[in-house]
Amino acid sequence: CAQNQAGAAATISIPANRYGSEISQADADAKAENEYNALNTQLYADTYGSCVVAPFLNTAFSRLGSFIRNNCPTDKVGSYATITIAAGTWGSVLSQADADAKAVAEANALDTQAFANANGSCIIPRQTLHTGFGVTVYVDRLVDNTYKLVVTGNVIAIQNQTGWGITGQSVSGGTFEKTYPASRFGTTVSPATITVVQSGGGTLGMGITSFTFF
């Protein structure tokens, strides 16, 4: 049966009057029983038994693999590949936990370097959004497919960051960082203005043009 199905036993029927005996009724019935025993095999069950949807089906399962793609061009870096097992892929007659364990086992079997090379991404690790006046702004895509915004340089505070969801905030060590989830991939950010307070006491408003999370 399919991996999300459960097998049922096949019925073996010996019709009446197939066998006769000159000895006794018991002897005739014993001959029918012998045929039953000869037919009662795994091959017969696989041929004539039924397959039904298993009573327990795995829930959807998804996680990052443990290998990073390593066959990218020299100007890019590899990312982890996401391993996904759809709901209902595996079934069990024992328990929900057993069905889910089968899905996890498939994910573990898929978690190889070959899978990462076939399904992981090749990414340009950095988009530089601004450079000048002692301040650099860039976005890194990390190998787990999340993003990190960095404002670094002659900066002691960010007064306002329109369009990035950041309000006034002090900056330690001249570098501010904010992370964004992998779900931002493919989304476009509208033009934004970042206003920073520099160590000399002045403020600097930097216009960031529209860009897309790659």
Solvent accessible surface area in square Angstrom, and as a share of the most:
residue,aa,sasa,rsa
1,C,98,0.59
2,A,55,0.43
3,Q,85,0.38
4,N,47,0.24
5,Q,63,0.28
6,A,13,0.10
7,G,58,0.56
8,A,46,0.36
9,A,97,0.75
10,A,22,0.17
11,T,114,0.66
12,I,30,0.15
13,S,84,0.54
14,I,41,0.21
15,P,75,0.47
16,A,88,0.69
17,N,150,0.77
18,R,123,0.45
19,Y,79,0.30
20,G,52,0.50
21,S,39,0.25
22,E,184,0.82
23,I,144,0.73
24,S,51,0.33
25,Q,131,0.58
26,A,74,0.58
27,D,38,0.20
28,A,14,0.11
29,D,78,0.40
30,A,48,0.37
31,K,77,0.33
32,A,25,0.19
33,E,95,0.43
34,N,96,0.49
35,E,40,0.18
36,Y,78,0.30
37,N,87,0.44
38,A,76,0.59
39,L,61,0.30
40,N,88,0.45
41,T,69,0.40
42,Q,129,0.57
43,L,136,0.68
44,Y,44,0.17
45,A,33,0.25
46,D,103,0.54
47,T,81,0.47
48,Y,142,0.54
49,G,21,0.21
50,S,60,0.39
51,C,62,0.37
52,V,81,0.46
53,V,95,0.55
54,A,4,0.03
55,P,93,0.58
56,F,74,0.31
57,L,62,0.31
58,N,3,0.02
59,T,81,0.47
60,A,74,0.57
61,F,50,0.21
62,S,69,0.44
63,R,75,0.27
64,L,69,0.34
65,G,8,0.07
66,S,77,0.49
67,F,82,0.34
68,I,67,0.34
69,R,59,0.22
70,N,105,0.54
71,N,82,0.42
72,C,29,0.17
73,P,76,0.48
74,T,151,0.88
75,D,99,0.51
76,K,73,0.31
77,V,60,0.34
78,G,7,0.07
79,S,0,0.00
80,Y,55,0.21
81,A,3,0.02
82,T,68,0.39
83,I,0,0.00
84,T,86,0.50
85,I,6,0.03
86,A,63,0.49
87,A,66,0.51
88,G,18,0.17
89,T,34,0.20
90,W,58,0.20
91,G,3,0.02
92,S,3,0.02
93,V,93,0.54
94,L,133,0.66
95,S,40,0.26
96,Q,70,0.31
97,A,74,0.57
98,D,40,0.21
99,A,0,0.00
100,D,42,0.22
101,A,56,0.44
102,K,70,0.30
103,A,2,0.01
104,V,56,0.32
105,A,58,0.45
106,E,51,0.23
107,A,0,0.00
108,N,84,0.43
109,A,76,0.59
110,L,64,0.32
111,D,24,0.12
112,T,59,0.34
113,Q,54,0.24
114,A,75,0.58
115,F,43,0.18
116,A,2,0.02
117,N,34,0.18
118,A,79,0.61
119,N,82,0.42
120,G,6,0.06
121,S,41,0.27
122,C,36,0.21
123,I,5,0.03
124,I,94,0.48
125,P,53,0.33
126,R,116,0.42
127,Q,41,0.18
128,T,83,0.48
129,L,35,0.17
130,H,35,0.15
131,T,101,0.59
132,G,25,0.24
133,F,153,0.64
134,G,52,0.50
135,V,1,0.01
136,T,39,0.23
137,V,0,0.00
138,Y,30,0.11
139,V,0,0.00
140,D,17,0.09
141,R,21,0.07
142,L,63,0.31
143,V,54,0.31
144,D,55,0.28
145,N,25,0.13
146,T,38,0.22
147,Y,1,0.00
148,K,50,0.21
149,L,0,0.00
150,V,2,0.01
151,V,0,0.00
152,T,38,0.22
153,G,39,0.38
154,N,58,0.30
155,V,3,0.02
156,I,81,0.41
157,A,23,0.18
158,I,0,0.00
159,Q,95,0.42
160,N,70,0.36
161,Q,3,0.01
162,T,74,0.43
163,G,60,0.58
164,W,8,0.03
165,G,74,0.71
166,I,14,0.07
167,T,108,0.63
168,G,54,0.52
169,Q,88,0.39
170,S,92,0.59
171,V,16,0.09
172,S,103,0.67
173,G,83,0.79
174,G,15,0.15
175,T,49,0.29
176,F,16,0.07
177,E,92,0.41
178,K,61,0.26
179,T,93,0.54
180,Y,10,0.04
181,P,78,0.49
182,A,41,0.32
183,S,93,0.60
184,R,81,0.29
185,F,123,0.51
186,G,46,0.45
187,T,59,0.34
188,T,91,0.53
189,V,16,0.09
190,S,79,0.51
191,P,94,0.59
192,A,7,0.05
193,T,61,0.36
194,I,0,0.00
195,T,29,0.17
196,V,0,0.00
197,V,25,0.15
198,Q,29,0.13
199,S,77,0.50
200,G,78,0.75
201,G,55,0.53
202,G,40,0.39
203,T,83,0.48
204,L,29,0.14
205,G,51,0.49
206,M,4,0.02
207,G,59,0.57
208,I,4,0.02
209,T,107,0.62
210,S,56,0.36
211,F,22,0.09
212,T,58,0.34
213,F,1,0.00
214,F,51,0.21
